[in-house]
Amino acid sequence: MLLRDSYAVVDLKRLKNNIEKVHARFNRPLMAVIKADAYGHGFKEVALYIHQLEYLEMFAVATLEEALELRELNIKKGILVLGAVPTRRAQIELAIENDISLALVSLDYYYLIKSFKLDRPVKVHVKLDTGMGRIGLQNEEQLKELLDDINPGQFEVEGVFTHFATADGDEAEYKKQLEKYYRMTKGMKFKYMHCNNSAGMFYHDEQVSNLGRIGITMYGLDPAGEHRGEFEQVMSLYSNVVMVKKIPKGSKVGYGMTYTAKSDEYIATIPLGYADGFIRKNQGREVYIKGKYYQIVGRVCMDQCMIKVDESVKVGDQVEIFGDHISLDSMAKELDTISYEIICLIKRIPIIYKK
Ligand SMILES: Cc1ncc(COP(=O)(O)O)c(C=O)c1O
């Protein structure tokens, strides 16, 4: 039962089609990136819907908390925490107990965990920094020091990986990062060697790695923000009109009275605001109602916003915020951001799952 007039629809069939499309091209096992509540799509439903896909080898999340929540779903596949888990004994032991793999993000990080003298090995994927400048071992010397020192009684090196800063952009920089990754891992053999995100798998032809991390394309969005129609957008966001009124010319709308009616106008109110992740910058953008586009006028409030409509719009009419008529890629361009940010910000919105 829906308890409010704003809701998202997540089409799980589309999600699966997108994964299949990427897998058909990449043709190697995949790790599904479902951090940040599956980029706002609901990690439980997403994980439970796809975990039996044969070529889906692992899941990736950002935090230990996300990893533990995923394990609670009784999912047996491997789970990698992409970010640095706090280097405290209790947290590392929790990871071991729940068979969660950690990213080994630096030499300091490694030596701290080593100092715990764990009696069971923790599974790790060694992270390499090939140009992002975020986390990871920085060069061959550091990697050699780590691998020479590491004790299999305390660490099970399950994989080695990197994340490119420009897989969706600057080609020359991408090549430099890929070359660094190849240099650093030359002659090594680990169960999992992974360097590709969606853009890496879809826009490049890297052949050496044996696992791909699929994030944004699974959700039907283009890594570079171009609306090329390659993927099927999985999430749509809707609201229903809760009030329509006619206001006389010169009337004001919203906080700060930033909008003035230029003539007698119809104004609709929908229950969607910045507390739902629908940021104030949306003022002036358009929504879609019954075949027409209408402008959001006045400031977006915390829980509501107003739309300049015409007399055809009635209480209860469905308002598409993004979906089949307004793509997330175009919305991201208008908001000067990326689709990732828009979907991750959405909260407090009930989700209807379409299978
Ligand atoms: C380390 C790492 N791998 C993979 C991904 C997935 O990237 P994408 O959503 O562009 O496929 C991310 C996303 O932020 C990431 O941080």
The ligand as a Tripos MOL2 file, in Angstrom:
@<TRIPOS>MOLECULE
LIG
   16    16     1     0     0
SMALL
NO_CHARGES

@<TRIPOS>ATOM
      1 C1         35.9020    0.8500   -7.1500 C.3       1 LIG1
      2 C2         34.6660    0.9530   -7.9830 C.ar      1 LIG1
      3 N1         34.4020   -0.0020   -8.8910 N.ar      1 LIG1
      4 C3         33.3160    0.0250   -9.6640 C.ar      1 LIG1
      5 C4         32.3920    1.0340   -9.5560 C.ar      1 LIG1
      6 C5         31.1950    1.0080  -10.4630 C.3       1 LIG1
      7 O1         31.3260    2.0190  -11.4210 O.3       1 LIG1
      8 P1         30.1730    2.2700  -12.4910 P.3       1 LIG1
      9 O2         28.9530    2.5680  -11.7040 O.co2     1 LIG1
     10 O3         30.6530    3.4610  -13.2450 O.co2     1 LIG1
     11 O4         30.0620    1.0430  -13.2930 O.co2     1 LIG1
     12 C6         32.6060    2.0540   -8.6470 C.ar      1 LIG1
     13 C7         31.6550    3.1330   -8.5600 C.2       1 LIG1
     14 O5         31.8290    4.1680   -7.9630 O.2       1 LIG1
     15 C8         33.7710    2.0170   -7.8200 C.ar      1 LIG1
     16 O6         34.0250    2.9660   -6.9310 O.3       1 LIG1
@<TRIPOS>BOND
     1     1     2 1
     2     2     3 ar
     3     2    15 ar
     4     3     4 ar
     5     4     5 ar
     6     5     6 1
     7     5    12 ar
     8     6     7 1
     9     7     8 1
    10     8     9 2
    11     8    10 1
    12     8    11 1
    13    12    13 1
    14    12    15 ar
    15    13    14 2
    16    15    16 1
@<TRIPOS>SUBSTRUCTURE
     1 LIG1         1 GROUP 0 **** ****
